[in-house]
Structure formats: structure tokens, C-alpha cells
Amino acid sequence: MTWVRLDDGFFDCEKVQALLGMKGGKAALALHFSALTYCSRHLTDGELPAIAIQSAAKDAQVPAAVGSLLLKVKLWEKKRGRTLIHDYLEYNPSRAEVEAMREEKVRAGRAGGLASARARATASAQAKPQQNSSPSPTRPLPVPYPSPTQDHDPPNPPERGDSTRPRKPRRHRPTNDPETAGRIRALVKMRTKETSGRLNGGA
């Protein structure tokens, strides 16, 4: 995109004031502004071929014939059969200047893109060794099984019947068989008698 420059004292100019005092002067002024944008857009260096005047008049929605008023007040001028906007290059860059600026922007963009690509490549190359040198996550070592030669072997479980806990005396369960009960009573009586005899010194 290009821009058109206007003197901030444009409407103080005698030519502009004279134009506005003419019949159709406002339409001619609209054509002048439209012609300025045409020259800037197409980089004509202020030159207005016939097709340019027709296009500018169409954009401004005014008759192309009002261009004669612009020639009369000398906002436009004729040189060697060409219609030119007076002093266009005094306020606006030439085609060569615009193309040079555009080319410079293109070169700057390419240089910036290459610099950005090199920076990314350098950062990537520096990041890879760091990733490779970073320690891998360690896993907990497995707990070894105790060796049979270790001094801390678990004690053997006590054999059945070797428990140090005192045993409770067994209780004889009463029986309902009269014959068996009689035998038990006789046996107890006999054992009691033998025990009493030994305690009293008897045979």
C-alpha cells in the first residue's frame, strides 16, 4: 500500500481557491484527488494518460471533462503531449524509490527469516546434548533375598510339643456309662490306697 501526500496548506493555495470559485470547481477538485490516488497506486510518477483520467473520473463519480479546469488553474499541466499533476514528485516518492523500498523490505524479510531459522537450529542443536546428558530416571534396586550363609538366619520354629508355655491339666470328662464309671472309681480307690500305704511305710 502506498500513500499520497498533501500539503497541509493545500486549501490556502491560490490555485485551489481559484478552482473552487469556478463552476464545476468542486467536481474538478474531486477528480484531482482521485487522480492523485491513481498515480500513487499505479506508480505513474504523476503522469495521467487518458485511461487514467477516465478511471479517476469514474472513481470520483464526476465527468472527465472537468479536468480542463485543473489544467486552467495549473494543478495539472501539459508537457510534450503528456498530462501531469503539477509538482507530484515534489511531495510523493517516484516509482524507482517505491520499488527500491519494497525490495529492501523483501530483503529484510528474507534476512529476518534466515536469522530466525538459524536461531531455531542453534537452539535445537544446543538442546539435544542436554537432553542426551540428562540422567535417566532411576528405579529402586530390588531387595536381595537373604543368603543361606548369613548369620541372621531366622530361628527354626519349635517342634510340636516343645512349647515353653505351661500346659493346662487335662480334665476328665464325665461319662454316663455306669460300668465304666465303676471301673474308674475302683481304680482311683486302689491307687489312693497304694499311695497311702507307701506314705505310711507299709508294704
SEFITOR-299744 format. One line per 10 residues: their letters; for each residue y, x, z of N, C-alpha, C. Coordinates in pm, whole numbers, padded with zeros to 5 digits. Layout:
N
a = Y X Z Y X Z Y X Z  ... $
end
This chain:
203
mtwvrlddgf = -00119 00085 00000 00000 00000 00000 00124 00089 00000  00219 00053 -00083 00347 00124 -00086 00458 00030 -00039  00572 00090 -00012 00685 00014 00042 00809 00039 -00044  00895 -00059 -00044 01022 -00048 -00116 01134 -00027 -00015  01222 00067 -00044 01332 00096 00047 01461 00035 -00007  01537 -00021 00085 01668 -00077 00051 01771 -00019 00148  01887 00004 00095 01999 00048 00180 02034 -00067 00275  02051 -00036 00405 02084 -00143 00499 02224 -00200 00474  02300 -00134 00389 02430 -00188 00348 02424 -00248 00209  02304 -00294 00169 02284 -00345 00033 02381 -00458 00000 $
fdcekvqall = 02395 -00552 00090 02479 -00669 00059 02629 -00636 00070  02663 -00519 00118 02803 -00478 00118 02844 -00413 -00015  02745 -00388 -00098 02772 -00324 -00227 02854 -00416 -00317  02954 -00360 -00388 03040 -00438 -00477 02960 -00503 -00589  02858 -00435 -00637 02775 -00489 -00745 02703 -00616 -00699  02651 -00611 -00576 02577 -00727 -00522 02674 -00842 -00499  02790 -00813 -00445 02887 -00918 -00420 02933 -00982 -00552  02950 -00896 -00653 02990 -00950 -00784 02880 -01036 -00842  02755 -00997 -00822 02641 -01074 -00873 02634 -01210 -00806  02653 -01213 -00675 02643 -01340 -00602 02757 -01434 -00641 $
gmkggkaala = 02867 -01380 -00697 02978 -01465 -00739 02958 -01526 -00877  02852 -01487 -00945 02825 -01539 -01079 02731 -01658 -01074  02739 -01739 -01178 02646 -01850 -01191 02507 -01793 -01221  02412 -01832 -01144 02276 -01778 -01158 02257 -01644 -01089  02360 -01604 -01009 02354 -01473 -00942 02240 -01464 -00840  02219 -01575 -00766 02111 -01572 -00664 01974 -01560 -00730  01956 -01628 -00842 01828 -01614 -00914 01811 -01472 -00966  01921 -01411 -01011 01914 -01274 -01059 01881 -01177 -00945  01935 -01206 -00826 01905 -01121 -00711 01757 -01132 -00672  01701 -01253 -00680 01557 -01271 -00652 01474 -01193 -00754 $
lhfsaltycs = 01518 -01194 -00880 01448 -01117 -00983 01457 -00968 -00955  01570 -00922 -00904 01587 -00780 -00872 01489 -00737 -00763  01479 -00817 -00659 01385 -00782 -00551 01240 -00783 -00603  01206 -00880 -00683 01071 -00887 -00738 01043 -00767 -00829  01143 -00723 -00904 01127 -00606 -00992 01108 -00479 -00910  01177 -00470 -00797 01160 -00354 -00709 01015 -00343 -00661  00959 -00455 -00617 00820 -00452 -00568 00722 -00421 -00681  00753 -00469 -00802 00666 -00441 -00916 00663 -00290 -00943  00780 -00228 -00946 00788 -00085 -00973 00715 -00003 -00866  00727 -00047 -00741 00659 00025 -00633 00508 00007 -00642 $
rhltdgelpa = 00464 -00114 -00673 00321 -00143 -00678 00252 -00071 -00793  00321 -00065 -00908 00261 -00005 -01028 00309 00138 -01055  00391 00190 -00966 00438 00329 -00976 00502 00357 -01113  00604 00277 -01147 00671 00293 -01277 00795 00381 -01269  00824 00433 -01149 00944 00516 -01129 01072 00439 -01161  01069 00306 -01142 01189 00225 -01164 01203 00172 -01304  01109 00205 -01391 01120 00156 -01529 01063 00013 -01538  01130 -00069 -01621 01091 -00209 -01635 01064 -00242 -01782  00939 -00227 -01823 00905 -00274 -01958 00918 -00425 -01965  00913 -00478 -02082 00928 -00623 -02100 00824 -00700 -02020 $
iaiqsaakda = 00698 -00650 -02021 00593 -00719 -01946 00621 -00717 -01797  00687 -00610 -01748 00721 -00600 -01607 00827 -00704 -01570  00925 -00723 -01657 01030 -00822 -01630 00972 -00962 -01629  00882 -00990 -01724 00819 -01121 -01727 00735 -01145 -01600  00660 -01044 -01555 00577 -01058 -01434 00664 -01076 -01310  00773 -01000 -01301 00862 -01011 -01186 00930 -01147 -01183  00969 -01199 -01299 01032 -01332 -01305 00933 -01440 -01263  00810 -01424 -01304 00708 -01523 -01265 00686 -01522 -01115  00679 -01403 -01056 00658 -01393 -00911 00776 -01452 -00834  00898 -01428 -00883 01017 -01479 -00817 01048 -01623 -00852 $
qvpaavgsll = 00975 -01676 -00952 00993 -01814 -00998 01137 -01838 -01046  01182 -01743 -01126 01316 -01753 -01186 01303 -01720 -01335  01400 -01761 -01420 01394 -01725 -01562 01418 -01575 -01583  01342 -01517 -01675 01359 -01374 -01703 01496 -01344 -01763  01562 -01448 -01820 01693 -01427 -01884 01801 -01386 -01787  01783 -01416 -01656 01887 -01379 -01559 01893 -01229 -01540  01799 -01157 -01602 01804 -01011 -01596 01929 -00956 -01663  01988 -01033 -01756 02111 -00989 -01822 02226 -00974 -01723  02226 -01058 -01618 02330 -01046 -01515 02314 -00916 -01438  02191 -00875 -01414 02165 -00748 -01344 02211 -00629 -01428 $
lkvklwekkr = 02197 -00641 -01560 02248 -00536 -01647 02400 -00535 -01649  02459 -00655 -01638 02604 -00667 -01643 02669 -00602 -01523  02611 -00623 -01402 02671 -00564 -01282 02618 -00422 -01258  02529 -00377 -01346 02474 -00241 -01344 02379 -00214 -01227  02313 -00321 -01175 02199 -00297 -01086 02078 -00252 -01169  02077 -00294 -01293 01983 -00242 -01392 02063 -00169 -01499  01997 -00081 -01570 02066 -00007 -01675 01971 00022 -01792  02030 00044 -01905 01956 00075 -02026 01972 00224 -02058  01858 00290 -02079 01861 00431 -02117 01756 00454 -02224  01804 00493 -02343 01716 00526 -02453 01618 00412 -02481 $
grtlihdyle = 01669 00292 -02477 01589 00176 -02508 01500 00128 -02395  01512 00193 -02279 01429 00153 -02164 01517 00086 -02059  01462 -00015 -01992 01533 -00082 -01882 01488 -00018 -01751  01586 00028 -01674 01557 00097 -01547 01636 00033 -01434  01579 00036 -01314 01653 -00005 -01195 01741 00113 -01154  01870 00085 -01138 01966 00192 -01110 01934 00262 -00978  01926 00395 -00984 01904 00481 -00867 01774 00446 -00791  01673 00398 -00862 01547 00364 -00794 01488 00487 -00724  01487 00600 -00792 01425 00721 -00735 01511 00786 -00628  01634 00735 -00612 01717 00787 -00503 01670 00734 -00367 $
ynpsraevea = 01604 00621 -00368 01563 00558 -00242 01410 00547 -00228  01338 00562 -00339 01193 00542 -00337 01120 00664 -00394  01001 00694 -00345 00927 00810 -00395 00880 00788 -00539  00867 00898 -00612 00821 00891 -00751 00669 00874 -00756  00620 00847 -00875 00476 00833 -00894 00403 00961 -00853  00456 01076 -00892 00392 01203 -00858 00386 01223 -00707  00494 01186 -00638 00495 01202 -00492 00395 01110 -00424  00386 00986 -00471 00292 00890 -00412 00149 00937 -00434  00118 00982 -00557 -00018 01027 -00586 -00053 01152 -00504  00045 01241 -00484 00020 01361 -00404 -00008 01322 -00257 $
mreekvragr = 00068 01226 -00206 00045 01183 -00068 -00091 01117 -00053  -00130 01038 -00153 -00261 00973 -00147 -00374 01076 -00152  -00357 01176 -00239 -00458 01280 -00248 -00468 01360 -00118  -00354 01381 -00056 -00354 01454 00072 -00427 01374 00179  -00407 01243 00178 -00477 01159 00274 -00629 01161 00250  -00665 01163 00121 -00808 01169 00088 -00868 01300 00137  -00797 01412 00111 -00847 01543 00156 -00855 01548 00308  -00754 01493 00375 -00756 01493 00522 -00872 01409 00574  -00897 01296 00506 -01009 01214 00548 -01143 01284 00531  -01157 01354 00416 -01281 01430 00394 -01296 01541 00496 $
agglasarar = -01187 01614 00520 -01193 01723 00617 -01228 01669 00756  -01166 01556 00789 -01197 01497 00920 -01342 01453 00929  -01394 01396 00820 -01533 01354 00820 -01628 01472 00833  -01598 01583 00761 -01683 01702 00771 -01676 01763 00910  -01555 01767 00966 -01541 01822 01101 -01617 01738 01202  -01611 01607 01186 -01683 01519 01276 -01834 01537 01262  -01880 01554 01137 -02023 01575 01115 -02068 01707 01175  -01987 01813 01158 -02022 01943 01218 -02025 01935 01370  -01929 01862 01427 -01926 01849 01573 -02050 01776 01624  -02090 01671 01551 -02210 01599 01593 -02334 01687 01580 $
atasaqakpq = -02341 01765 01470 -02457 01853 01452 -02462 01960 01561  -02346 02016 01596 -02342 02117 01702 -02384 02058 01836  -02332 01940 01865 -02368 01875 01991 -02516 01843 01996  -02572 01802 01883 -02715 01771 01879 -02798 01897 01898  -02754 02009 01833 -02828 02135 01847 -02822 02188 01989  -02710 02169 02057 -02697 02214 02196 -02776 02126 02291  -02792 02001 02255 -02863 01909 02344 -03013 01930 02338  -03067 01974 02224 -03212 01989 02210 -03270 02094 02305  -03211 02218 02315 -03268 02313 02412 -03263 02261 02554  -03158 02189 02588 -03150 02135 02723 -03260 02034 02748 $
qnsspsptrp = -03290 01954 02645 -03397 01857 02661 -03532 01926 02673  -03551 02037 02593 -03679 02105 02598 -03697 02183 02727  -03586 02235 02784 -03597 02314 02906 -03598 02230 03031  -03573 02105 03021 -03572 02022 03140 -03714 02009 03193  -03735 02027 03325 -03871 02020 03381 -03929 01882 03362  -04057 01884 03331 -04127 01756 03316 -04153 01697 03453  -04158 01570 03465 -04182 01508 03596 -04317 01551 03652  -04316 01599 03777 -04439 01648 03841 -04516 01533 03901  -04647 01545 03892 -04735 01446 03951 -04788 01500 04082  -04812 01413 04179 -04867 01461 04307 -05005 01520 04287 $
lpvpypsptq = -05029 01634 04354 -05158 01700 04344 -05265 01615 04411  -05386 01614 04351 -05493 01536 04416 -05537 01599 04546  -05571 01517 04641 -05617 01565 04772 -05759 01617 04755  -05783 01746 04784 -05919 01801 04765 -06015 01744 04867  -06140 01732 04824 -06244 01691 04917 -06277 01807 05011  -06310 01779 05135 -06340 01888 05229 -06465 01965 05185  -06457 02095 05197 -06569 02181 05160 -06676 02174 05267  -06802 02183 05227 -06908 02178 05329 -06907 02299 05421  -06834 02408 05383 -06830 02528 05468 -06714 02526 05565  -06634 02424 05561 -06519 02419 05652 -06568 02400 05796 $
dhdppnpper = -06484 02450 05890 -06519 02442 06032 -06490 02307 06091  -06424 02223 06015 -06382 02094 06072 -06467 01982 06017  -06597 02007 06012 -06685 01900 05966 -06686 01788 06067  -06692 01668 06021 -06695 01556 06116 -06825 01558 06196  -06820 01527 06323 -06942 01528 06407 -07040 01424 06357  -07168 01462 06377 -07273 01367 06340 -07270 01247 06431  -07293 01132 06375 -07295 01014 06464 -07410 01021 06562  -07392 00976 06683 -07500 00981 06784 -07619 00899 06738  -07737 00955 06769 -07858 00882 06734 -07871 00756 06817  -07950 00671 06759 -07968 00544 06825 -08038 00563 06958 $
gdstrprkpr = -07983 00511 07060 -08041 00523 07194 -07981 00634 07275  -07894 00723 07212 -07834 00834 07286 -07692 00803 07330  -07654 00681 07328 -07518 00647 07365 -07496 00678 07511  -07376 00730 07542 -07341 00765 07680 -07296 00646 07761  -07278 00536 07694 -07236 00416 07767 -07351 00364 07851  -07328 00329 07980 -07436 00277 08066 -07488 00145 08012  -07617 00137 08018 -07678 00015 07969 -07689 -00087 08081  -07672 -00207 08046 -07686 -00315 08143 -07834 -00346 08162  -07869 -00371 08286 -08012 -00404 08312 -08050 -00532 08241  -08172 -00525 08191 -08221 -00642 08121 -08260 -00750 08222 $
rhrptndpet = -08229 -00865 08185 -08264 -00979 08270 -08385 -01052 08212  -08475 -01080 08306 -08593 -01152 08263 -08560 -01298 08243  -08599 -01337 08132 -08575 -01477 08103 -08681 -01564 08170  -08641 -01665 08235 -08739 -01755 08299 -08826 -01820 08193  -08948 -01843 08230 -09044 -01907 08139 -09090 -02040 08199  -09123 -02127 08117 -09167 -02261 08159 -09320 -02275 08164  -09389 -02160 08130 -09537 -02165 08133 -09584 -02142 08276  -09648 -02236 08341 -09692 -02219 08482 -09789 -02104 08500  -09883 -02085 08407 -09982 -01978 08421 -09916 -01843 08415  -09824 -01830 08317 -09754 -01701 08307 -09665 -01677 08428 $
agriralvkm = -09601 -01781 08477 -09516 -01766 08595 -09598 -01725 08716  -09720 -01779 08727 -09804 -01740 08839 -09847 -01597 08832  -09879 -01551 08714 -09917 -01411 08697 -09801 -01319 08732  -09684 -01356 08692 -09568 -01271 08723 -09545 -01266 08873  -09559 -01380 08941 -09537 -01382 09086 -09643 -01297 09157  -09768 -01306 09113 -09875 -01226 09176 -09851 -01079 09155  -09810 -01042 09033 -09783 -00903 09003 -09666 -00850 09085  -09564 -00929 09100 -09449 -00887 09180 -09488 -00872 09326  -09571 -00965 09375 -09614 -00961 09515 -09697 -00837 09541  -09786 -00804 09442 -09872 -00688 09459 -09787 -00561 09458 $
rtketsgrln = -09695 -00552 09365 -09610 -00433 09357 -09525 -00419 09482  -09480 -00529 09535 -09398 -00523 09658 -09480 -00475 09775  -09607 -00519 09781 -09697 -00478 09890 -09725 -00331 09881  -09752 -00280 09756 -09780 -00138 09740 -09659 -00055 09780  -09545 -00101 09739 -09424 -00025 09772 -09400 -00024 09922  -09426 -00133 09991 -09407 -00140 10135 -09503 -00051 10207  -09627 -00042 10153 -09727 00046 10217 -09692 00190 10207  -09639 00231 10092 -09601 00371 10076 -09483 00404 10167  -09394 00313 10181 -09278 00339 10267 -09320 00347 10415  -09427 00273 10459 -09473 00273 10597 -09579 00379 10622 $
gga = -09614 00462 10521 -09710 00569 10537 -09853 00524 10525  -09876 00409 10485 -10012 00359 10468 -10075 00412 10344  -10214 00396 10343 -10288 00443 10228 -10258 00353 10111 $
end
